[in-house]
Amino acid sequence: MFMTPSPPPPTPHEGQTRTPLRSLTGAFLSATMALLLYQLTMGVIHSFALHPTTSHNQIAVNLSVAVRTLVIGLVTMATGIFALVALGLVGLAIQLTLQNLRRPKPEI
């Protein structure tokens, strides 16, 4: 009559452990993406600077400024996010390394 609760389903990441090497690998990939996005950001800014909007229509100029601001903002935001993720993963690797060094070693 009474039902016992069933155990929760296993999560997809169950059994995987956090290691400093995995954190540094992720940091390397994230930093690489940040550098590539930084190059893209500089290219977009350079392209927009070389090709100014030439129109006598004020609406077209306003729309052009809005689109350029949006594009530069999105690419810059993506660059910043990947850079912060890389820094966070380096910090996690340092934290995991320090925890492993402080952990008492089992005696055999």
Contacts in CASP RR format, 6 or more apart in sequence:
PFRMAT RR
TARGET T0000
AUTHOR 0000-0000-0000
METHOD contacts of the structure
MODEL  1
MFMTPSPPPPTPHEGQTRTPLRSLTGAFLSATMALLLYQLTMGVIHSFAL
HPTTSHNQIAVNLSVAVRTLVIGLVTMATGIFALVALGLVGLAIQLTLQN
LRRPKPEI
18 92 0 8 1.000
18 96 0 8 1.000
19 96 0 8 1.000
20 93 0 8 1.000
20 94 0 8 1.000
20 96 0 8 1.000
20 97 0 8 1.000
20 100 0 8 1.000
21 93 0 8 1.000
23 89 0 8 1.000
23 90 0 8 1.000
23 91 0 8 1.000
23 92 0 8 1.000
23 93 0 8 1.000
23 96 0 8 1.000
24 89 0 8 1.000
24 90 0 8 1.000
24 93 0 8 1.000
26 86 0 8 1.000
26 89 0 8 1.000
27 85 0 8 1.000
27 86 0 8 1.000
27 87 0 8 1.000
27 88 0 8 1.000
27 89 0 8 1.000
27 90 0 8 1.000
27 93 0 8 1.000
28 86 0 8 1.000
30 82 0 8 1.000
30 83 0 8 1.000
30 85 0 8 1.000
30 86 0 8 1.000
30 89 0 8 1.000
31 82 0 8 1.000
31 83 0 8 1.000
31 86 0 8 1.000
33 82 0 8 1.000
34 79 0 8 1.000
34 80 0 8 1.000
34 82 0 8 1.000
34 83 0 8 1.000
34 86 0 8 1.000
37 75 0 8 1.000
37 78 0 8 1.000
37 79 0 8 1.000
37 80 0 8 1.000
37 82 0 8 1.000
38 79 0 8 1.000
40 75 0 8 1.000
40 79 0 8 1.000
41 72 0 8 1.000
41 75 0 8 1.000
41 76 0 8 1.000
41 79 0 8 1.000
44 71 0 8 1.000
44 72 0 8 1.000
44 75 0 8 1.000
45 72 0 8 1.000
48 68 0 8 1.000
48 71 0 8 1.000
48 72 0 8 1.000
53 60 0 8 1.000
53 61 0 8 1.000
53 64 0 8 1.000
53 65 0 8 1.000
55 61 0 8 1.000
55 64 0 8 1.000
END
